[in-house]
Amino acid sequence: MSFIMGIILGIASGIGFIVLFAYYQNIRTKRRIHLAATVASFARMTVQDARKILQPEVYPTWVIFPEMEKLKWLNSQLEKLWPYIDEAASELIKSSVEPTLEQYTPAILDSLKFKKLTLGTVAPQFTGVCIIDSDPGEIIMELEIQWDGNPNIVLDVKTHLGVALPIQVKNVGFTGIFRLIFKPLVAELPCFGAVCYSLRKKKDLDFTLKVTGGDISTIPGLSEAIHEMITDAVEDSITWPVRKIIQIIPGDYSDLELKPCGILEVKLVQAKELTNKDLIGKSDPCASLFIRPLRSRTKKSKTINNQLNPIWNESFDFVVEDPSTQHLTVRVYDDEGLQPSELIGCAQVALSELEPGKVKALWLNLVKDVEVQRDTKYRGQVQLELLYCPFGIGNQILNPFYPNVPLTKVERALKDDTEEDASDIERKTTERKREVILRGVLSVTVVSAESLPAMDLTGKSDPYVVVTLKKAGKRVKTRVVSETLNPVWNQTFDFVVEDALHELLIFDVYDHDTIGKVFIPPLM
């Protein structure tokens, strides 16, 4: 009997296992079908769909959504055209960049010019393209370019001692994004009046310098000075918001030129909990601030010795050209005296986040790099107070005699809001006239000079102009135009004027080869 029961139980158990296995296989098949359908749905999703459905915090750090579309077809055609582009572009670069290099020639050098310039045999690669949403009357395109070229660039460098050094620029590596603006759109082929081009973002620019037949390190500071000069020249000549305009259809395109549009007033208040960079004692923090990373437009604070919670309370003004794309960058250093300063941390504020006419106070966390924020180490905080004042904002104070006509800035400064008799108003007005301060940006273009006196034995001169804002103590100079009495400069300089009613603008013309100068009376 037990034998029969064992057989029955064995058969029942076997049938049960078979049913359970079949049920499990059915569920597994359904799960696989559902998973395959889900994967297929994800495969059909666009990048925009994924960014709408999934929150940024769920992405791994290695997931990147490219905004650029690939341009393999354009790269293949560019390689065919490159020998012809090389010859044309080399001459264009030489004629346009050389004057800018002269403007930024370091003090240790007498002159710097191109001796040879070819772009080599390796064509740049377009790694992406995108179209930017813009106004109806324009088209904005951005091209990402990568170039690891083999150019033949030789600089003819002359020192003040008369020593000539042929310096070769090698191992050039560049990655950046160029912006093209087609504006205005017109009903005439090619359907746009002009093209503006600019280096929208410089991701990387690397190169090495080598003295032909020698070692550049034999002249202390020469390599660093040339590196800074080339970087400043690129920043000032083509980096956004600076733009070059190519006229396609004849017309007036002055509205496309770079123009200051406002002033950013910055108060550097303090910093706290800074990282200590010194082994003995505490760091000696100082800060540098800039919107455009030019040496002439970078402001530096005083140094607070032996302090990790420095208080500066210093104010600076910056010219703003494009508040929609520009940033204010703050870098805090440990001042090492004669040695190079060590970076503690940096921070950045987008000017587009500021409301015109309203002060914004904020604390910013310092990071190692504002471009690639992978380092999460805490480096301290810095406090700023920012006020963006655009030019041309209509003021809200109206003229009491003509209610529909707003007061000018001078009238606003002199206006007395209290109801007092005429004698008191006159007295206060006289006092206020002494205190009126008009602030703004003065753009000065040094165009040319004619019939200058000959200062050299050859009957020529090598003139340049020094422009001085006397009260502010700011000086700039044009490039030197060699061997001429009728020089043409066409250089523009911007001055931040703190007190226009009491400021003097002075122009002095010098001969580069002599100690004397030809003085032009001051102009106001």
Solvent accessible surface area in square Angstrom, and as a share of the most:
residue,aa,sasa,rsa
1,M,178,0.79
2,S,95,0.62
3,F,150,0.63
4,I,97,0.49
5,M,90,0.40
6,G,42,0.41
7,I,80,0.40
8,I,93,0.47
9,L,111,0.55
10,G,45,0.43
11,I,103,0.52
12,A,56,0.44
13,S,57,0.37
14,G,30,0.29
15,I,100,0.51
16,G,31,0.30
17,F,142,0.59
18,I,119,0.61
19,V,90,0.52
20,L,114,0.57
21,F,131,0.55
22,A,58,0.45
23,Y,137,0.52
24,Y,118,0.45
25,Q,67,0.30
26,N,75,0.39
27,I,51,0.26
28,R,98,0.36
29,T,70,0.41
30,K,125,0.53
31,R,169,0.62
32,R,141,0.51
33,I,114,0.58
34,H,133,0.59
35,L,113,0.56
36,A,62,0.48
37,A,56,0.44
38,T,48,0.28
39,V,90,0.51
40,A,41,0.32
41,S,49,0.32
42,F,107,0.44
43,A,82,0.64
44,R,178,0.65
45,M,48,0.21
46,T,75,0.44
47,V,60,0.35
48,Q,115,0.51
49,D,56,0.29
50,A,19,0.15
51,R,127,0.46
52,K,160,0.68
53,I,112,0.57
54,L,65,0.32
55,Q,99,0.44
56,P,97,0.61
57,E,139,0.62
58,V,91,0.53
59,Y,50,0.19
60,P,61,0.38
61,T,141,0.82
62,W,195,0.68
63,V,46,0.27
64,I,137,0.70
65,F,47,0.20
66,P,88,0.55
67,E,132,0.59
68,M,32,0.14
69,E,126,0.56
70,K,140,0.59
71,L,13,0.07
72,K,163,0.69
73,W,166,0.58
74,L,50,0.25
75,N,19,0.10
76,S,51,0.33
77,Q,84,0.38
78,L,19,0.09
79,E,101,0.46
80,K,140,0.59
81,L,99,0.49
82,W,17,0.06
83,P,85,0.54
84,Y,159,0.61
85,I,61,0.31
86,D,23,0.12
87,E,139,0.62
88,A,71,0.55
89,A,24,0.19
90,S,11,0.07
91,E,116,0.52
92,L,114,0.57
93,I,59,0.30
94,K,69,0.29
95,S,71,0.46
96,S,59,0.38
97,V,44,0.25
98,E,34,0.15
99,P,42,0.26
100,T,20,0.12
101,L,6,0.03
102,E,53,0.24
103,Q,63,0.28
104,Y,33,0.12
105,T,35,0.20
106,P,19,0.12
107,A,94,0.73
108,I,81,0.41
109,L,6,0.03
110,D,57,0.29
111,S,32,0.21
112,L,0,0.00
113,K,98,0.42
114,F,25,0.10
115,K,118,0.50
116,K,110,0.47
117,L,20,0.10
118,T,61,0.36
119,L,18,0.09
120,G,15,0.15
121,T,114,0.66
122,V,64,0.37
123,A,10,0.07
124,P,19,0.12
125,Q,65,0.29
126,F,30,0.13
127,T,43,0.25
128,G,0,0.00
129,V,23,0.13
130,C,23,0.14
131,I,109,0.56
132,I,57,0.29
133,D,143,0.74
134,S,48,0.31
135,D,93,0.48
136,P,134,0.84
137,G,37,0.35
138,E,24,0.11
139,I,77,0.39
140,I,16,0.08
141,M,49,0.22
142,E,15,0.07
143,L,23,0.11
144,E,27,0.12
145,I,24,0.12
146,Q,78,0.35
147,W,35,0.12
148,D,96,0.50
149,G,12,0.11
150,N,80,0.41
151,P,12,0.07
152,N,62,0.32
153,I,24,0.12
154,V,15,0.09
155,L,3,0.01
156,D,44,0.23
157,V,0,0.00
158,K,90,0.38
159,T,19,0.11
160,H,117,0.52
161,L,164,0.81
162,G,63,0.61
163,V,74,0.42
164,A,58,0.45
165,L,26,0.13
166,P,42,0.27
167,I,0,0.00
168,Q,52,0.23
169,V,10,0.06
170,K,73,0.31
171,N,107,0.55
172,V,17,0.10
173,G,12,0.11
174,F,28,0.12
175,T,33,0.19
176,G,0,0.00
177,I,19,0.10
178,F,44,0.18
179,R,23,0.09
180,L,39,0.19
181,I,15,0.08
182,F,35,0.15
183,K,62,0.26
184,P,51,0.32
185,L,71,0.35
186,V,56,0.32
187,A,117,0.91
188,E,102,0.46
189,L,153,0.76
190,P,62,0.39
191,C,63,0.37
192,F,43,0.18
193,G,1,0.01
194,A,0,0.00
195,V,20,0.12
196,C,2,0.01
197,Y,61,0.23
198,S,1,0.00
199,L,3,0.01
200,R,65,0.24
201,K,84,0.35
202,K,60,0.26
203,K,98,0.41
204,D,73,0.38
205,L,52,0.26
206,D,83,0.43
207,F,13,0.05
208,T,64,0.37
209,L,19,0.09
210,K,106,0.45
211,V,14,0.08
212,T,83,0.48
213,G,85,0.82
214,G,42,0.41
215,D,82,0.42
216,I,21,0.11
217,S,81,0.52
218,T,101,0.59
219,I,58,0.29
220,P,118,0.74
221,G,38,0.37
222,L,0,0.00
223,S,29,0.19
224,E,108,0.49
225,A,17,0.13
226,I,0,0.00
227,H,61,0.27
228,E,83,0.37
229,M,0,0.00
230,I,29,0.14
231,T,55,0.32
232,D,7,0.04
233,A,3,0.03
234,V,37,0.21
235,E,10,0.05
236,D,38,0.20
237,S,23,0.15
238,I,41,0.21
239,T,13,0.07
240,W,28,0.10
241,P,2,0.01
242,V,19,0.11
243,R,46,0.17
244,K,80,0.34
245,I,57,0.29
246,I,88,0.45
247,Q,101,0.45
248,I,72,0.36
249,I,29,0.15
250,P,116,0.73
251,G,44,0.43
252,D,121,0.63
253,Y,26,0.10
254,S,48,0.31
255,D,102,0.53
256,L,11,0.06
257,E,93,0.41
258,L,55,0.27
259,K,108,0.46
260,P,33,0.20
261,C,40,0.24
262,G,0,0.00
263,I,14,0.07
264,L,0,0.00
265,E,46,0.21
266,V,3,0.01
267,K,72,0.31
268,L,0,0.00
269,V,18,0.11
270,Q,50,0.22
271,A,0,0.00
272,K,71,0.30
273,E,97,0.43
274,L,6,0.03
275,T,28,0.17
276,N,64,0.33
277,K,56,0.24
278,D,35,0.18
279,L,186,0.92
280,I,162,0.82
281,G,48,0.46
282,K,97,0.41
283,S,0,0.00
284,D,34,0.18
285,P,0,0.00
286,C,1,0.00
287,A,0,0.00
288,S,15,0.09
289,L,0,0.00
290,F,17,0.07
291,I,18,0.09
292,R,12,0.04
293,P,66,0.42
294,L,4,0.02
295,R,127,0.46
296,S,92,0.59
297,R,51,0.19
298,T,47,0.27
299,K,60,0.25
300,K,124,0.53
301,S,7,0.05
302,K,107,0.45
303,T,45,0.26
304,I,39,0.20
305,N,111,0.57
306,N,91,0.46
307,Q,65,0.29
308,L,36,0.18
309,N,76,0.39
310,P,1,0.00
311,I,105,0.54
312,W,6,0.02
313,N,87,0.45
314,E,38,0.17
315,S,85,0.55
316,F,27,0.11
317,D,17,0.09
318,F,9,0.04
319,V,10,0.06
320,V,0,0.00
321,E,16,0.07
322,D,23,0.12
323,P,37,0.23
324,S,80,0.51
325,T,26,0.15
326,Q,12,0.05
327,H,67,0.30
328,L,0,0.00
329,T,7,0.04
330,V,0,0.00
331,R,91,0.33
332,V,0,0.00
333,Y,49,0.19
334,D,0,0.00
335,D,35,0.18
336,E,60,0.27
337,G,59,0.57
338,L,192,0.95
339,Q,125,0.56
340,P,121,0.76
341,S,46,0.30
342,E,76,0.34
343,L,62,0.31
344,I,1,0.00
345,G,1,0.01
346,C,6,0.03
347,A,4,0.03
348,Q,68,0.30
349,V,5,0.03
350,A,22,0.17
351,L,2,0.01
352,S,74,0.48
353,E,108,0.48
354,L,14,0.07
355,E,98,0.44
356,P,67,0.42
357,G,53,0.51
358,K,121,0.51
359,V,96,0.55
360,K,76,0.32
361,A,67,0.52
362,L,31,0.16
363,W,94,0.33
364,L,25,0.12
365,N,90,0.46
366,L,4,0.02
367,V,29,0.17
368,K,120,0.51
369,D,59,0.31
370,V,27,0.15
371,E,112,0.50
372,V,80,0.46
373,Q,120,0.53
374,R,207,0.75
375,D,56,0.29
376,T,132,0.77
377,K,112,0.47
378,Y,113,0.43
379,R,21,0.08
380,G,0,0.00
381,Q,37,0.17
382,V,0,0.00
383,Q,30,0.13
384,L,0,0.00
385,E,56,0.25
386,L,0,0.00
387,L,38,0.19
388,Y,12,0.05
389,C,44,0.26
390,P,31,0.20
391,F,75,0.31
392,G,81,0.78
393,I,102,0.52
394,G,53,0.51
395,N,29,0.15
396,Q,160,0.71
397,I,59,0.30
398,L,91,0.45
399,N,26,0.14
400,P,93,0.59
401,F,167,0.70
402,Y,145,0.55
403,P,83,0.53
404,N,144,0.74
405,V,83,0.47
406,P,66,0.42
407,L,10,0.05
408,T,81,0.47
409,K,129,0.55
410,V,55,0.32
411,E,74,0.33
412,R,101,0.37
413,A,46,0.36
414,L,37,0.18
415,K,60,0.25
416,D,26,0.13
417,D,111,0.57
418,T,74,0.43
419,E,174,0.78
420,E,63,0.28
421,D,86,0.44
422,A,81,0.63
423,S,74,0.48
424,D,47,0.24
425,I,65,0.33
426,E,121,0.54
427,R,120,0.44
428,K,59,0.25
429,T,33,0.19
430,T,65,0.38
431,E,74,0.33
432,R,76,0.28
433,K,117,0.50
434,R,170,0.62
435,E,126,0.57
436,V,8,0.04
437,I,101,0.51
438,L,39,0.19
439,R,112,0.41
440,G,16,0.15
441,V,31,0.18
442,L,69,0.34
443,S,60,0.38
444,V,14,0.08
445,T,72,0.42
446,V,13,0.08
447,V,82,0.47
448,S,55,0.35
449,A,21,0.16
450,E,138,0.62
451,S,98,0.63
452,L,26,0.13
453,P,66,0.41
454,A,52,0.40
455,M,73,0.33
456,D,35,0.18
457,L,192,0.95
458,T,110,0.64
459,G,35,0.33
460,K,88,0.37
461,S,3,0.02
462,D,12,0.06
463,P,2,0.01
464,Y,36,0.14
465,V,6,0.03
466,V,7,0.04
467,V,0,0.00
468,T,23,0.13
469,L,1,0.01
470,K,120,0.51
471,K,123,0.52
472,A,42,0.32
473,G,58,0.56
474,K,79,0.34
475,R,156,0.57
476,V,48,0.28
477,K,119,0.50
478,T,3,0.02
479,R,55,0.20
480,V,43,0.25
481,V,34,0.19
482,S,75,0.48
483,E,120,0.54
484,T,27,0.16
485,L,43,0.21
486,N,86,0.44
487,P,1,0.01
488,V,86,0.49
489,W,1,0.01
490,N,98,0.51
491,Q,15,0.07
492,T,81,0.47
493,F,17,0.07
494,D,60,0.31
495,F,5,0.02
496,V,22,0.12
497,V,11,0.06
498,E,71,0.32
499,D,12,0.06
500,A,51,0.39
501,L,93,0.46
502,H,90,0.40
503,E,19,0.09
504,L,54,0.27
505,L,22,0.11
506,I,27,0.13
507,F,31,0.13
508,D,15,0.08
509,V,6,0.04
510,Y,43,0.16
511,D,7,0.03
512,H,80,0.36
513,D,87,0.45
514,T,49,0.29
515,I,177,0.90
516,G,37,0.36
517,K,100,0.42
518,V,50,0.29
519,F,112,0.47
520,I,65,0.33
521,P,91,0.57
522,P,62,0.39
523,L,103,0.51
524,M,193,0.86
